[in-house]
Amino acid sequence: MCGIAGAWTPTPRDSAEELAALGTRMGTAIAHRGPDDAGVWSDPASGLVLSHRRLAIVDLSPEGHQPMVSADSRWVIAFNGEIYNHRELRAELAALGQRFRGHSDTEVLLAAIAQWGVQAALERGNGMLALAAWDRHEKVLWLARDRVGKKPLYYGWADDGSFVFGSELAALRAHPALSGEVDPDALALLLRLDYIPAPHAILRGVHKLAAGRVLRIDAGTMRAGNRSFDPINGPISWWSSRDRQRAAIERGFAGDETAALAELDALLRDATALRMEADVPLGAFLSGGTDSSLVTALMQAQSSRPVRSFSIGFDNAVHDESRYAAAVARHLGTDHTPLHVDGAAALELVPQLPTIFDEPFADSSQVPTALLCRLAREHVTVALSGDGGDELFFGYGRYARALRNEQRLSRLPRRLLARLAGDPGERARLGGLAALRAELAAGDLQGLARQRVTRWRRSEDVVIGARRLLTAYDDPAAMPGVGTGADALMQLDFTCYLAEDILTKVDRASMAVALETRAPLLDWRVAEFAWSLPLSMKWHDGELKHLPKRLLTRYLPNDLVYRPKSGFGAPVGDWLRGPLRDWAEAQLDERRLREEGHFHPAPIRAIWREFLAGQRKWHTHLWGVLMFQAWRGSQD
């Protein structure tokens, strides 16, 4: 796990020293991602520089230093992530004549690229990654991101025509010619979803590479620059979750539930074992929920010593699952470290959120996630998580509600539906008749899904100069087109919410303290297996995540497995009415909003007044505005 950055100047004019200085500056901006080593490599004749910050996990020796040059000197790579099946690939490549100096997975990935090419190497690998690979012969730069979107990669064009890229926006902003102008369309996305999904980013001219995509930049692309580049259709899909889900659904799972349980056990055991390889201390996030408990149980079952586990709880009981985590830890016999956080400790973190998350981000569970990562990093360098289980195994109650409401809407005559429906705007968030009208206006299952993930319904009316950008929740082509409505709901979340919210949150929070996180449930083999299962093995007699829970009963008693689901959040509403009130008032000051020119102040001030008067649900609307305002202030 590391950080990468780089730049390619269209007309080479910088000396080797100047390129090295630029690479060092860009790498230093993300030094928190890799405190163990730093490297810069440049090709002055081409005007290209690669920078790398290393968090040493596998092969702690200097043989793992990056940027790394291939044995035949053709390829140079800066790589962030882990290739979990590197031992298997190493044996295959050695049989083909490749030679290795050390035992890092980076060297294996580089040899695979030299042997098979970038896309074929990606397809053979099992891991998480973001990489930049420079082909010295063809003068082509390749950028790639893993199948699911575990590791981030930003890219764009600076004002001088340079192509710039990096693990975080901070690396790009370190380039002296990059404009820092806010993109109002992306800001509207932040208010709508709490995050900004790929390929969009908060700065104009900057994009995120989407999960499962590879981008090829050659001299022709460089000459055309940002004028003709299409960030949506330009990158090539080397792995598509929609296409793979469609194929899995059409293939189906041939066995009964007993066979499915055995296969899930085998797949998850292997996925967990692969992610337990590390030359540094390793542990697990343990919330006490199904997914983290299952991962921790599989770790402990394959470990000769107690696994280090970590949990966090708040003094607000609604947001506190720590007692369940403690009970699971006792039963499994892990070496458990809980952290109980009062409001004061959590609030100390709020001013640091813009720096931790780099780009404006407003999922309030960012607070406990960041605190949990800090706790774990005091003891380990790698932590396994249960991310992905909800999106693969029907884990959200909103799925069941959306399917139920779609069925009810289908029974209503279209003429009556049109008369009853309407667009109540932001009032839909408050429930009651306004929420019912919004559901009636949704139109179809995708519309219902969109209703349940949307914060500001009309965010373009709040952000000055904003247009409405489409996301997976708006695009019919994002639907799998086969299977059940449940499959479609899970695919939308897998594509957008999981990759762009949950995994972004965990990556930024963990890498801010140089902690690597790994997610066995997001092994591509587990994902494709889950997609092949019938809905009855995921949602059975009203029970969510049926098959994973059945598997978990092999390791835990029923009372720790079958219990109500609780979210992983923070009592933001209480904070905004209490200790954060003055801070929030300063961020939402009407004069400041007007002078900065990003928002129309009236709708924001109106919601703030209603919230202070007792309307409890507006805190989700306000948190997005507050996180942008805090980020904006941190850029000055």
C-alpha positions in Angstrom: 0.0 0.0 0.0 1.5 3.2 -1.1 1.0 6.5 -2.9 1.9 7.3 -6.5 2.1 10.5 -8.6 3.6 11.8 -11.8 3.5 14.2 -14.7 4.1 14.2 -18.4 5.0 17.4 -20.1 3.9 17.5 -23.8 7.0 19.5 -24.9 10.0 18.3 -22.9 11.8 21.3 -21.5 12.8 20.4 -18.0 16.1 19.0 -17.0 16.5 15.8 -15.1 17.0 17.8 -11.9 13.8 19.9 -12.5 11.7 16.7 -13.2 13.1 15.1 -10.1 12.2 18.2 -8.0 8.7 18.1 -9.4 8.3 14.4 -8.7 9.6 14.9 -5.2 7.2 17.7 -4.5 4.2 15.7 -5.8 5.2 12.6 -3.7 5.8 14.7 -0.6 2.2 15.9 -0.8 1.1 12.3 -0.2 3.9 11.2 2.1 1.3 10.0 4.7 0.4 7.2 2.3 4.0 5.8 2.3 6.3 6.9 5.2 8.8 4.1 4.7 10.5 5.1 1.5 10.4 7.6 -1.4 11.5 7.3 -5.0 11.5 9.3 -8.2 12.3 8.2 -11.7 12.3 10.5 -14.8 12.7 10.3 -18.5 13.9 13.8 -19.4 13.9 13.2 -23.2 10.2 12.4 -22.9 9.3 14.9 -20.2 7.9 12.3 -17.8 8.4 11.8 -14.1 7.1 9.1 -11.8 7.0 9.4 -8.0 6.4 6.8 -5.3 5.8 6.8 -1.6 6.2 3.4 0.0 4.4 1.7 2.9 6.4 -1.5 3.1 4.1 -4.6 3.6 5.6 -7.4 1.5 9.4 -7.6 1.1 10.6 -4.9 3.4 14.1 -4.8 1.8 15.4 -2.3 -0.7 14.4 -4.7 -3.5 10.9 -3.4 -3.1 11.9 0.2 -3.9 9.8 2.0 -6.5 9.5 3.3 -9.1 10.8 -0.1 -10.4 12.4 -0.8 -13.8 11.7 -4.2 -15.5 14.6 -6.6 -16.0 14.5 -5.9 -19.8 14.5 -2.1 -19.0 11.4 -1.5 -21.1 8.9 -0.9 -18.4 8.9 1.4 -15.3 6.1 1.1 -12.7 4.8 3.1 -9.8 2.3 0.8 -8.0 -0.1 1.2 -5.1 -1.8 -1.8 -3.7 -1.3 -5.6 -3.3 -1.3 -8.5 -5.7 -2.5 -11.3 -3.4 -1.8 -14.2 -5.8 1.8 -13.0 -6.5 3.3 -16.3 -5.5 1.3 -18.2 -8.0 2.1 -15.7 -10.7 5.8 -15.7 -9.8 6.0 -19.5 -10.3 4.3 -19.2 -13.7 6.6 -16.3 -14.8 9.7 -18.0 -13.6 8.8 -21.0 -15.8 8.6 -18.6 -18.7 12.1 -17.4 -18.0 11.5 -14.3 -15.9 14.1 -13.7 -13.2 13.5 -12.0 -9.8 15.8 -10.2 -7.4 13.5 -9.9 -4.4 10.1 -11.3 -3.3 7.8 -8.2 -3.6 4.5 -8.4 -5.4 5.5 -5.2 -7.3 8.3 -7.1 -9.0 5.9 -9.9 -10.0 3.4 -7.4 -11.4 6.1 -5.6 -13.4 7.3 -9.0 -14.8 3.8 -9.9 -15.7 3.4 -6.6 -17.6 6.7 -7.2 -19.4 5.6 -10.8 -20.3 1.9 -10.3 -21.2 1.2 -6.6 -21.5 -0.8 -4.3 -19.1 -4.3 -5.5 -19.6 -3.5 -9.3 -19.6 -1.4 -8.8 -16.5 -4.3 -7.1 -14.7 -6.7 -9.9 -15.7 -4.4 -12.5 -14.3 -3.9 -10.7 -11.0 -6.0 -10.9 -7.9 -5.6 -7.8 -5.8 -6.2 -4.1 -5.3 -4.2 -1.6 -7.1 -3.7 1.7 -8.8 -0.7 1.9 -11.1 1.2 4.0 -13.6 3.3 2.0 -16.1 5.6 3.8 -18.6 6.5 1.9 -21.8 9.9 3.3 -22.7 9.9 1.8 -26.2 6.5 3.0 -27.3 6.5 6.2 -25.2 3.0 5.2 -23.8 1.8 5.8 -20.3 -0.7 3.4 -18.8 -2.9 4.1 -15.8 -5.0 1.4 -14.2 -7.3 0.8 -11.3 -8.4 -2.5 -9.7 -11.7 -4.3 -10.4 -13.7 -3.0 -7.5 -12.1 0.4 -6.9 -10.2 -0.2 -3.7 -7.3 2.1 -4.6 -7.8 5.6 -6.0 -6.3 7.3 -9.0 -6.8 11.0 -10.1 -5.7 12.4 -13.4 -6.1 15.5 -15.5 -4.4 18.3 -17.4 -2.5 21.3 -15.9 -2.7 24.7 -17.5 0.6 24.3 -19.2 -0.6 21.1 -21.0 1.0 18.7 -18.7 -0.8 15.4 -17.9 -0.8 14.9 -14.1 -1.9 12.0 -12.0 -1.7 10.7 -8.4 -3.3 8.8 -5.6 -4.8 11.9 -4.1 -5.7 15.4 -5.3 -3.0 16.7 -3.0 -0.4 15.3 -5.4 -1.9 17.0 -8.4 -2.2 20.3 -6.6 1.5 20.1 -5.9 2.0 20.7 -9.7 2.6 24.4 -10.1 0.4 24.7 -13.3 -2.7 22.9 -12.0 -5.7 25.2 -11.6 -7.6 24.9 -8.3 -11.0 26.0 -9.7 -14.0 24.2 -8.2 -16.2 22.4 -10.6 -19.8 23.3 -9.6 -21.3 20.2 -11.3 -19.1 18.0 -9.1 -20.1 20.0 -6.0 -23.7 19.4 -6.8 -23.0 15.7 -6.9 -21.4 16.0 -3.4 -24.6 17.5 -2.1 -26.7 14.9 -3.8 -24.8 11.7 -2.8 -22.4 12.7 0.0 -19.5 11.9 -2.3 -18.3 12.6 -5.9 -18.3 9.5 -8.0 -15.9 8.7 -10.8 -15.1 10.0 -13.4 -15.8 13.3 -11.7 -13.7 15.3 -9.2 -14.1 18.5 -7.3 -11.6 20.4 -9.5 -12.2 21.4 -13.1 -10.1 19.4 -15.6 -9.4 16.6 -13.1 -11.0 13.2 -13.2 -11.0 9.9 -11.3 -10.3 6.7 -13.1 -13.2 4.4 -12.5 -12.9 0.9 -11.1 -11.9 -1.8 -13.5 -10.6 0.8 -16.1 -7.3 1.3 -17.8 -6.2 4.5 -19.5 -3.6 4.6 -22.3 -2.0 8.0 -23.0 0.3 8.3 -26.0 1.9 11.2 -27.8 -1.2 11.9 -29.9 -3.4 12.1 -26.8 -0.8 14.5 -25.2 -0.9 16.8 -28.2 -4.7 16.9 -28.1 -4.7 17.3 -24.4 -7.9 18.1 -22.4 -9.6 19.6 -25.5 -10.6 16.3 -26.9 -10.3 13.8 -24.1 -13.5 12.0 -23.0 -13.2 11.0 -19.3 -16.2 8.7 -19.5 -15.5 6.8 -22.7 -11.8 7.4 -23.0 -10.6 4.8 -20.5 -11.0 1.1 -21.5 -12.9 -1.3 -19.2 -10.8 -4.3 -18.5 -13.3 -5.7 -15.9 -16.9 -4.6 -15.7 -19.0 -5.5 -12.6 -22.2 -5.2 -14.7 -21.0 -7.6 -17.4 -19.5 -10.0 -14.9 -22.8 -10.0 -12.9 -24.8 -10.5 -16.0 -22.7 -13.5 -17.0 -22.9 -14.9 -13.4 -26.7 -14.6 -13.3 -27.0 -16.3 -16.7 -24.7 -19.1 -15.6 -26.4 -19.5 -12.3 -25.4 -21.6 -9.3 -26.2 -25.3 -10.0 -26.2 -26.7 -6.5 -28.5 -26.4 -3.5 -28.0 -24.3 -0.4 -25.7 -26.9 1.2 -23.4 -26.8 -1.8 -23.5 -23.0 -1.9 -22.6 -22.8 1.8 -19.6 -25.1 1.2 -18.4 -23.1 -1.7 -18.8 -19.8 0.1 -16.8 -21.2 3.0 -14.0 -22.4 0.7 -13.8 -19.1 -1.3 -13.8 -16.9 1.7 -11.3 -19.0 3.6 -8.9 -18.7 0.6 -9.6 -15.0 0.1 -9.0 -14.3 3.8 -5.8 -16.5 3.8 -4.4 -14.6 0.8 -5.0 -11.3 2.6 -3.3 -12.5 5.8 0.1 -12.5 4.1 2.2 -9.6 5.3 5.7 -9.0 6.7 4.3 -6.6 9.2 1.7 -6.9 12.1 -1.9 -7.6 11.0 -5.3 -7.3 12.5 -9.0 -6.9 11.8 -11.8 -4.3 12.1 -14.6 -5.9 14.2 -17.9 -4.1 14.5 -19.8 -7.1 15.7 -21.9 -7.2 12.5 -22.2 -10.2 10.1 -19.4 -9.3 7.7 -16.7 -8.1 10.0 -17.4 -11.0 12.3 -17.2 -13.5 9.5 -13.9 -12.2 8.3 -12.5 -12.1 11.8 -13.7 -15.7 12.4 -12.0 -16.9 9.3 -8.8 -15.2 10.2 -8.8 -16.7 13.7 -9.6 -20.2 12.3 -6.4 -19.9 10.1 -4.1 -18.3 12.7 -1.9 -20.0 15.2 -2.2 -17.0 17.6 -5.0 -14.7 18.7 -5.9 -12.2 15.9 -5.7 -8.6 16.9 -9.2 -7.1 16.6 -10.4 -3.5 17.0 -13.7 -1.8 17.5 -15.1 1.6 18.3 -18.2 2.8 20.1 -19.8 6.2 20.9 -21.4 7.4 24.1 -24.6 7.7 22.0 -26.2 4.2 22.3 -28.0 4.5 19.0 -24.6 4.5 17.2 -22.8 2.0 19.5 -22.3 -1.6 18.6 -19.1 -2.1 20.6 -20.8 -4.5 23.1 -21.5 -6.9 20.2 -18.0 -6.7 19.0 -16.7 -7.5 22.5 -19.0 -10.5 22.7 -17.8 -11.8 19.3 -14.2 -11.2 20.2 -14.6 -13.2 23.5 -16.2 -16.1 21.7 -13.6 -16.2 18.9 -10.7 -15.6 21.3 -9.2 -12.6 19.6 -6.9 -10.1 21.2 -9.4 -7.4 21.2 -8.9 -3.6 21.6 -12.0 -1.5 22.0 -12.1 2.3 21.9 -15.0 4.1 23.5 -15.2 7.6 22.2 -17.1 10.5 23.8 -18.3 13.4 21.9 -15.3 15.6 22.7 -12.8 13.2 21.3 -14.7 12.8 18.1 -15.2 16.5 17.7 -11.5 17.1 17.9 -11.2 15.2 14.7 -13.7 17.3 12.7 -11.3 20.1 11.8 -8.9 17.5 10.4 -11.5 15.9 8.1 -10.7 18.0 5.0 -7.0 17.0 5.2 -7.7 13.4 5.8 -10.2 13.0 3.0 -8.4 15.2 0.5 -11.5 15.8 -1.6 -14.8 17.0 -0.1 -16.5 13.9 1.4 -19.7 13.9 3.5 -20.5 10.4 4.7 -20.7 11.0 8.4 -19.4 7.5 9.2 -16.0 9.1 8.1 -15.6 10.1 11.8 -15.7 6.7 13.4 -13.8 5.2 10.5 -11.0 7.6 10.9 -10.9 7.0 14.7 -10.9 3.3 14.2 -8.0 3.5 11.8 -6.0 5.6 14.2 -6.6 3.0 16.9 -5.6 0.1 14.8 -2.5 1.8 13.5 -1.1 2.0 17.0 -0.8 -1.8 17.0 -0.8 -3.1 13.4 0.1 -2.0 9.8 -2.5 -4.1 8.0 -6.2 -4.5 8.9 -8.8 -6.7 7.2 -12.4 -5.4 6.9 -15.9 -6.8 6.1 -16.6 -4.3 3.3 -18.7 -5.6 0.4 -21.0 -8.0 2.1 -24.1 -5.8 2.0 -23.8 -5.1 -1.7 -23.2 -8.7 -2.6 -25.5 -10.6 -0.3 -28.6 -8.3 0.0 -27.6 -6.6 3.2 -29.6 -3.4 3.2 -33.1 -3.0 4.4 -33.7 -0.3 1.8 -33.4 -3.1 -0.9 -36.4 -4.9 0.6 -38.4 -1.6 0.9 -37.6 -0.6 -2.7 -38.8 -4.0 -4.0 -41.9 -3.8 -1.9 -42.8 -0.3 -3.1 -42.1 -1.2 -6.7 -44.6 -4.0 -6.4 -47.2 -1.7 -4.9 -46.7 1.0 -7.5 -47.1 -1.5 -10.3 -50.7 -2.2 -9.1 -51.7 1.5 -9.5 -53.3 2.7 -12.7 -50.9 5.1 -14.5 -53.5 7.9 -14.7 -54.0 7.7 -10.9 -50.3 7.5 -10.3 -49.6 10.6 -12.3 -52.3 12.5 -10.4 -51.0 11.4 -7.0 -47.3 11.8 -7.7 -45.3 15.0 -7.5 -42.0 16.4 -6.8 -41.9 17.7 -3.2 -38.2 18.6 -3.6 -36.2 18.7 -0.4 -39.3 18.0 1.8 -39.2 14.4 0.7 -36.3 13.9 3.2 -38.7 14.6 6.0 -41.0 11.6 5.5 -44.8 11.6 5.6 -46.8 12.7 2.6 -43.8 14.4 0.9 -41.9 11.2 1.0 -44.8 9.2 -0.4 -45.2 11.7 -3.3 -41.5 11.3 -4.1 -41.9 7.5 -4.1 -44.9 7.7 -6.4 -42.9 10.0 -8.8 -39.9 7.6 -8.9 -41.4 5.8 -11.8 -39.4 2.5 -11.7 -37.0 0.5 -9.5 -34.0 2.6 -10.5 -35.9 5.7 -9.5 -36.7 4.2 -6.2 -33.1 3.3 -5.6 -32.1 6.9 -6.5 -34.6 8.2 -4.0 -33.0 6.2 -1.2 -29.5 7.3 -1.8 -30.2 11.0 -2.5 -29.6 13.8 0.0 -30.3 17.2 -1.8 -33.0 16.3 -4.4 -32.3 19.5 -6.3 -28.7 20.2 -5.5 -28.2 22.0 -8.9 -30.6 24.7 -7.5 -28.3 25.2 -4.5 -24.9 25.3 -6.3 -24.4 28.3 -8.5 -23.9 27.5 -12.1 -24.3 23.7 -11.6 -25.7 21.2 -14.2 -27.0 17.8 -13.3 -24.5 15.1 -14.0 -25.7 11.5 -14.4 -24.5 8.6 -12.2 -25.2 4.9 -12.2 -28.5 5.6 -10.4 -29.7 7.7 -13.4 -28.3 5.6 -16.3 -30.5 2.7 -17.5 -27.4 1.2 -19.1 -26.0 0.6 -15.5 -28.7 -2.0 -14.9 -27.7 -5.6 -15.5 -30.7 -6.3 -17.7 -31.1 -9.8 -16.5 -32.0 -11.4 -13.1 -34.3 -9.9 -10.5 -34.8 -6.3 -9.3 -32.7 -7.2 -6.3 -29.8 -8.0 -8.6 -30.2 -4.5 -10.2 -30.3 -2.8 -6.8 -27.1 -4.5 -5.6 -25.4 -3.8 -8.9 -26.1 0.0 -8.7 -24.7 0.1 -5.2 -21.7 -2.1 -6.1 -20.8 0.2 -9.0 -21.4 3.6 -7.3 -22.0 3.6 -3.5 -19.5 0.8 -2.6 -16.6 2.0 -4.9 -17.1 5.8 -4.5 -18.3 6.1 -0.9 -17.4 3.1 1.3 -14.0 2.3 -0.3 -13.1 5.9 -0.6 -13.9 6.5 3.0 -11.8 3.5 4.2 -8.9 4.3 1.9 -8.5 7.9 2.9 -9.0 7.3 6.6 -6.6 4.4 6.7 -3.9 5.9 4.5 -4.0 9.1 6.5 -2.3 7.1 9.2 -0.3 4.7 6.9 -2.6 1.7 7.6 -3.3 -0.8 4.8 -6.8 -2.3 4.7 -7.9 -5.4 2.9 -11.4 -6.7 2.1 -11.7 -10.5 1.6 -15.4 -10.2 0.6 -14.4 -8.1 -2.4 -12.2 -10.8 -3.9 -13.5 -11.0 -7.5 -14.1 -14.7 -7.1 -16.4 -14.1 -4.1 -18.2 -11.4 -6.0 -18.9 -13.5 -9.1 -20.0 -16.4 -6.9 -22.4 -14.1 -5.0 -23.9 -12.8 -8.3 -24.6 -16.4 -9.4 -26.8 -17.2 -6.4 -30.6 -17.0 -6.4 -32.1 -14.3 -4.3 -33.5 -17.0 -1.9 -30.0 -17.7 -0.7 -29.5 -14.0 0.2 -32.9 -12.9 1.4 -34.8 -15.7 3.1 -38.0 -15.4 5.2 -37.2 -11.7 5.6 -33.7 -12.3 6.8 -31.0 -10.3 5.0 -27.6 -11.9 4.1 -29.0 -15.4 4.6 -26.1 -17.5 3.4 -23.3 -15.5 5.1 -25.2 -15.7 8.4 -25.6 -19.4 8.0 -21.9 -19.7 7.5 -21.2 -17.5 10.5 -23.2 -19.9 12.7 -20.3 -22.3 12.3 -18.2 -20.0 14.3 -20.6 -18.0 16.6 -23.8 -18.8 18.5 -27.1 -17.8 17.0 -27.8 -14.9 19.3 -24.6 -13.2 18.1 -25.5 -13.9 14.4 -29.2 -13.2 14.2 -29.7 -9.7 15.6 -30.9 -6.4 14.2 -28.6 -4.6 11.8 -27.1 -1.3 13.1 -25.4 1.3 11.0 -21.8 2.6 11.5 -22.4 6.3 11.9 -21.9 9.2 14.1 -24.4 11.4 16.1 -23.9 14.3 13.7 -27.3 15.9 14.5 -26.6 16.0 18.2 -23.2 17.6 17.5 -24.6 20.3 15.2 -27.1 21.3 17.8 -24.5 21.1 20.5 -20.8 21.5 20.5 -20.4 22.0 16.8 -23.1 24.7 16.6 -20.8 27.7 16.6 -18.4 26.0 14.1 -21.3 25.2 11.8 -22.8 28.7 12.1 -19.4 30.1 11.0 -19.3 27.8 8.0 -22.9 28.7 7.0 -22.6 32.4 7.5 -24.7 34.1 4.9 -22.1 36.7 4.0 -19.4 34.1 3.6 -21.6 31.9 1.4 -22.5 34.9 -0.8 -18.9 36.2 -1.1 -17.3 32.8 -1.8 -19.8 32.3 -4.7 -20.4 28.5 -4.6 -23.9 28.4 -3.1 -27.1 30.2 -3.2 -27.4 31.1 0.6 -31.2 31.2 0.9 -32.0 27.4 0.8 -29.1 26.5 3.0 -29.9 29.1 5.6 -33.6 28.1 5.6 -32.7 24.5 6.3 -30.2 25.5 9.0 -33.0 27.5 10.8 -35.4 24.6 10.5 -32.8 22.2 11.9 -32.1 24.4 14.9 -35.8 24.7 15.5 -36.1 20.9 15.9 -36.3 19.3 12.4 -34.0 16.4 13.0 -33.5 15.0 9.5 -31.8 18.1 7.9 -28.4 17.2 9.3 -27.7 15.0 6.3 -28.3 17.9 4.0 -26.2 20.2 6.1 -23.2 17.9 6.6 -22.4 17.9 2.8 -22.4 21.7 2.8 -20.3 21.9 5.9 -17.7 19.4 4.6 -17.3 21.4 1.4 -17.0 24.7 3.4 -14.4 23.1 5.7 -12.5 21.8 2.7 -12.7 25.1 0.9 -11.3 26.9 3.9 -8.4 24.4 4.2 -7.3 25.2 0.6 -6.6 28.9 1.4 
